[in-house]
Amino acid sequence: MDVLKTVLETVLDKVTMPVALVVLAIALALIFHRKLSELIERTTSIEIDPGKRRWRVEFGQRVQHEQQKAAAIQRQITGRSPIPVSPPPALPGDGGRQTGREIVLEAWGALRQAVYDGCTANGIPMTPTTGVREAFPRLREARALDPDLARLVEFAHDQGREIANDRGRRPHPEDARAYANLAHSAAQLLALSVLIPLPSPPPEAPPRRATMVGGGFVPPSLGNASAELVAVAGPMKGQHYLIDKSNYRLGRNPNNDLCAAADGSVSGEHACLRYENGGLFLYDQGSRNGTFLNEQRVTGTPAMVRHGDRIRLGESAFDVVAMSDAPPRGAKEEGRKGPDRSVVR
């Protein structure tokens, strides 16, 4: 230090003030460089938990491994199902506001809801305290689920529950989005396996008409509607709409089968009703304000519709009425202009 002091005094005597300040800054940086390095290293080791860092890597590896198996399961199940699988909802990219933890928890919630919807559709009793770990085995037994699909659902549920139970679990956003795609695929494949009604038993002698399953809806076609939507709230209140297509679209755009142009709370391509095997299934098409069946929001899993149910899109609500229950009309039906051909005034 004495040598450095002497050098500095000599330099300061022979150079101008600006140059002296530069020399002084360099000298101080050399003195404190080591201490600064030790401080940075200590701070980094405190903020980054090696155990959590190792879990983060393992989580991504587990999800990647399961994705390869899920692709084979999806091909197998969708190959024998007539109902198309909707693409998973759009997830935030790198600039999204959701954290990896939030993405995982949202997808985990959709998967849990799919299990509960399956239990409800198959008449499996539940209580408000029934968890997925208790409900899912009952559903597996009732519908004899594919073992690979059952394992995929259990894997996705367990991974999401692990993160939900530990706030310190913060997966990388890219791994979280991969998990979300996996969980939504598991939810949709589960819906295809448990929401489609079981086929009715063959008729016994004497021959009788087979009982309709899944709500008793007849196959829709032009002039032979499955059911009727009666607007009971919103700008279209009082209007009647005939479900006369197997894929009946609802939204504000004019190309929809039910055009809700007067309701600004309805999205352009809001929802759709799909007919399959005597049942009607309600899908949300990524709407802005949500699609609701009996005030229960429909997410990535389609909801089975029954006679007397109420469908709500934004501010507009519609009762589902069987054609046999529809009130008689004296006036003849008027075809809608353009795509609005199924309305009855």
N, C-alpha and C positions, 0 to 999 in steps of 0.2 A: 504493500500500500504506500510506503514512503517513496519507493521508486516511482510509482505511478503519479504521486503527488508532485514530485520534482519534475517529471516529464510534462505534466499539465501546466505547471507554472512557467516552464521554459517556453512551451508552445504559445501560451497566452500572452507572453511578453512580446512575441515576434509576429503574431498574426492579428488580423482584424477580428472584431467581435463576432460577426456571423460565422466565420470559419472556426472560431473558438467554440461556439455553441455546438457546431456539428461534431467536432472532436470530442466534446464532453458527452454528447448523446451516445456516440459509439462506445466510449469507455464505460458508461453506465450500463449499456446493453450487454457488454461482455461480462460485467460483474454479476448482473442479475439473471443472465440467461439460464444458468443451471437451476436456480430456485424457481423460475417461471416454469421450466419444463417439468420439475417435480410437482408443482401445484396442478398443472394441467393433467398430468398422469393420474394424480390422486383423485381429482374431480371426476374424471372419466370412469374410473373404477367404482366410484360411489354411485353414479347415475345408471350404469348398465349392470344389471344383475345377470351373471353368467348362466344361472339356472333358467331364468325366463328367456334369455337369448337362445339357449339350447331347446327349450320347449317350442319357441317360435319356429325354429328350423324343422323340428320333428312334426309340428302341426302341418306345415306346408307339404312335407313328404307324405304324410298319411293321406291328406286330401288328394294329392296327385295320384297316389296308388289306387285309391278308390274310384277316381274318375275313369280309369281304364276299364274297371269292372262294370261301372254304371252304364257305359256305352253299350256293352254286350247285353245287359239286362233290358235296356230300353229297346233295342232292336227286337229282342225276343217278345216283349209284351206288346209293343205297338204293332208288331207284325200280325198279331192275332186279334187286335182290337180295331173296330171300325171307327172309333172316335179319334180324330187327329189330336196330337199333342201340341199344345200351344207353346211357343218359345218362351223361355224364362223371362221375367220382367227385366227391363233395362236397368243395369247397375251403374252407379257413379264411376267415372273414370278416375284417373290420377288427380284431376282437379276437383273431384266431388267433395262435398262438405262432410260426408259421413266418414267416420273412422272405421278401421277394420273391425273393431269390436261391435260397433253399431250395425254394420252390414251383416255380420254373423248372427246377431241376436234377432234381427228382423226376419232373416230366412229361417232361423230355428223356430220362430213363432209360427210361420206359415206351415212348417212341417207338423208341428204339434196340432194345429187347427185341422190339418188333413186327417190326422188320426181320430180326433174327436168327431169330425164330420162322418168318417167311415163308421164309427160306432153308432152314431145317431141313425144313419141310413139303414143300418142292419139291426136296429132294435136292441142294441146292447145297453143295458142299464148303466148309468153313471151318476155320480154325485158331484157336487162342486169341488170336492177334495180329491177326486179321482185323477191320478197322474198318468202320464203317457206310459210309464213303465208298468202300470197296472192295467191300463186300457188296451194297449197294443197286443198282449198275448191273447186276450179275449177275441180281438178282431182277427188275429191270425187263425185261431181255432174255428171261428164262424165262417171264414171265407177260404180256408186252406191256401194261404198265400204262398207264392213262389218263395222257396227258402232264400234264394239270392236277393230278392227284393226285400224280404224281411230283414236280412242282415244289413242291407244298405240303409234302410230306415233307422235301424237301431244304431248303426255307426254315426249317421248324421245327427241323430238326436243326442247321443252321448257326447259328441264333440261340442255341440252347441250348449249343452247343459254344463259342461266343464268350464266354458268361458263365462256363462251366466253366473255361475257360483263363485267365481274368482275374478274380482275386478282388476287384478294384476295381469290377467291374461289379455294381451293386446296383440292379436295376429297382424301380420303384414297385410296391408290393403289388398295386394294382389292375391295372396292366399285366401283372404276373406271373400273376395269375389269368386274365386274358384269354389270355395265351400258353399257360397250362396247358390251358384248354379247347380251344384250337386244336391243340395237340400231341396231346391225347387223341383228338380227332376224327380227326386224320390217322392215328393208330395204328389206330383202329377201321375206318376206311375202307380202310386198307391190308390189315387182316385179312380184310375182306369180299372183297377182290380177289385175295388170294393164298392164303388158307387153305382156301377152298372148292375141292374137288378139280376138276381139269379133267374135262370129260365124256369118257367112254370112246369110242373110235372105233367107227363103225358096224360091225356084224358082217359078216364076209365069208362068201361061199358056201363050203361048205354052211352053212346057218343054224346058229348056235350061241348058247348063252346068253352074254349080254354080261357081261364081268368087272365085278364090283362095285368101285367106287372109294371112297377115303376110309375104309378100314377094313373094308369088306364087311359093314356092318350092314344088316339088312332093315328096312323101314319098320315102326315100332312101332305096335301097336294092342292093344286088350284081347284077350287070348287068343293074341297073336302078338307076343312081346317081341323087341326088337332084340338085347338082351344081358342078362347077369345081373351084379349087383354082389354079390360074396361078401365079407362083413365078415371081415377077417383080424386086426384089432386094435381095441381099445376095448371099451366096454360091450356092443356088439352082436355081438361076435365069434362066428362060426358061423352067423349069419343070412344068408339069401339074398334078394335083392330083384330083381324083374323090371322092366326098363326097357320099359314098355309104353305110353309116351306120347311125342309128339314134343317136348314141353317138360316134362322130368322134374325136379321141384324137390326139393332136399335141404335139411334144416334141422331145428331143434329144435321149431318150432311144429307143432301137430297137423295143420294143413292142407297140409303138404308131402307129396309122394308117398313120399319116404323120410323118416320121422319119427325123428330121433335124440334123442328126449326124454331118454334116459338119459345123454347126454354133455353135461355143462355147458360144455365148451369149444367146442361148436358153436353158432353164432348162430341166431336164430329163422328168418331167411330167409338161409341160408348160401351156397348155390350152386345151379346148375341145369345139366342136360345137355340140349342141343337137337340134334334130328336134322335133317340136311339132306343130300339127294343122296347117301345112302349113308354119311354121316359123322356122328359124334357130336362135339359141341363143348362143352367145359367152360367155364362162366362163373362168376366170383366175383361175389356179390351184395353186395359191401361188407361182408364178414364181419369179425368182430373179430380172429380168430386166423389168417385166411388160408385159401386153398384151394390144394392142391398136387397136381400131376400128376407122378408119378415124382420126387417131392421137389423139383420146380421150381415156384416160386410162380406162380400165375395172377393177373395184375393186370388192367389194363383191356382186354387183348387176349385173346379166347377161345383156348383151346388145343385142338388136335385130339386126340381120344382113339382109341386103337387097342386091339385085342385083347391082353390080357396086361398092359395098363397098370395102375398103382395110383393111386387117388385117395385123398387124405387130407384130412379135415375135422377140425381140432382133434386129439383123441386117437384118432379113429376112422379106420380105413383100409379100403379096399374094392378088391378085384381085379376088373377088367373081364373077364368070361368070355363067349365066344361061345356062343350057345345050342347049337350043334352040339358044343361041347366040354364042356358042362355035364354033370356026372355024373348017371346015371339015378337016379330016386327011386322007391322002392316005394310010399311013402305018397302019397296024393293031396294036391294043393295045398289049403291052407286060406286062404280070403280074409281079409285083415286087416280088423279092425273099423274102421269109419269110413273115413278117407282112406288107411289103411295096407293097401290091397287087394293090393299086388304082392309082399308077402313070402311066401316059401316056407320052411316050417319043416322 
